[in-house]
Amino acid sequence: MSTPVPPVNGQVIGLAHYASRAALERVLARSGTTFEQSVALRAVSDNGGTAERARVADRLTAGLKIDGSAALRTVEELTARGLLAKPTPGQVSLTNAGRELFASIRAAGDAIAARVYAGIPAEDLAAAGRVLALVTERADAELAEA
């Protein structure tokens, strides 16, 4: 007897997110890094290693739905830990330690994703990606209206 497939809704999506995030947070805990800090490191890394401080904060507020002060506090925590430096006013850059830490986080996250998504057909993943992007777009529109 096969397990019934639940209807896709916010609860099912949330459970998948929280399960995946919990697996990553176990890795993050070993380095004393929060999920929010890992997202900030990714934002700087994705921008070539240097980014406008405000742009990093904007990515945190938009992606994680946290307020601006919490986003800026996250950036400051990384600076205090020596993972980000301030090369010029208004900018942050990955330090060597920040680059190394993010590389290890990315490698661990990629390994987790490989295990979690193993065996799922590419066309199913593509369909899920399209649906989740649309759900995110509509939820963001709801938030913008509020």
N, C-alpha and C positions, 0 to 999 in steps of 0.2 A: 504494500500500500504506500503510495507516495504522499508526501506532505503537501497539503493544499497551499497554493500560492496566495498570499494575502493581497488584497487590493492595494495599489500604490496610493499612499496618502502621506501627509506630513509626519505621522507617527512612524511609518515604515522607513521613510527617508531619514528621519531623525535617528532612529535606532541604528541604521547603517553608518551614519556619520559618527555617532558617539562611540560605536564599537571600533571603528577605524581610528578615530582620534585617541581613544584610550590606549590602543596598541602603540601609537606614536608617542603618547605622553610617557609611557614607560621608558622609552629610549631617552626622551628629553629630560626626565627626572635624573638620570645618571649624570648629566652635566649641569644640573641645576637650572635648566632653561625652561621657561614657560612656553606654552603653545603660542601665545601672543608674540613673544620674543622670537620664536622660530619664524613666524610669518613676517616680522619686521626684517629679520636677516635675509629672508628670501626676497623681499621687496628690494633691498639694497643690492643683493647679488644679481637679481634679474635686470637691474639697471647698470650692470657692468662693474659693480663694486662701489660706486659713489652715487648718491642720490640727494635730492633736496629733502631736507628734514620734513617739510610740510607734505611733500608727496608721499613719503613713507607713512606719515600719520594718516593721510587721506586714504591710503590703501588699507590700513588697519580699520579705520572707521567704516569704510564702505564694505570691506570683506567680512569683518567680524562683527559688525553692527555694535561697536563700542563707541563711547563718546570721545571727543577730541582730546580731552585732558588725559584720559586713560591711554590713548594712543601715544601722546607725547611722553607720558611717564614711561611707557614701554621703551621708547627710543632712548630716553635718559638712563634707564636701567642698563641697557646694553652699552652705553657710553661709560657708565660707572664701572662696569665689569671689564672694560678694556676690549670689548668686541667690536665697538664702533669708535671712530675718531671723528673729530670735527676739523677737516682740512681748511675749510673757509666758512665764514659765517653763513648759517642757513643750510649747510650741507653736512652729510655724514658719509663716512667711508668705512668699509670693512677693514679691520686691522688683520694682521696675519693670523692672530688667534681667532678672530671672528670668521675669517675665510676657512680656516681649518675646522672649526666647530660646525659651520654650516655645511661643509663638504661631508662631514661624518653624519650629520642629521639627514642630509639629502640621500646619502647612500643607504642609511637605515630605513628611511621612508620608502625608498624605491624597492628595497628588499621586502618590506611588509606588503606593499602594493602588489608586487609580483606574486606573493603567496596568496593574498586575498582574492586577486582577480584571475588566478590560474584556472585555466579550463573554461572560462566564460568566452563564448564565441565573440569575435571582434564585432560582428554586426549587432549583437545584443548590447555590447558596451557602447557602440556608437549611438544606438537608439536611446539607451539610458542617458547618455551624455546630452543628446538633443532635448529630451524631456526635462532633465534637471536644469539645463540652461534656460528653458522656457519658464519653468516654475520659479527659478531665481529672478528672472526678469519681471514676472508678474508680481512676485512678493515685494521686490524693490519698488515697483510702481505703487503697490498698496501702502508701503511705508512713506513714500513721497507724498501721497495724498493726505496722510494723517497729520 
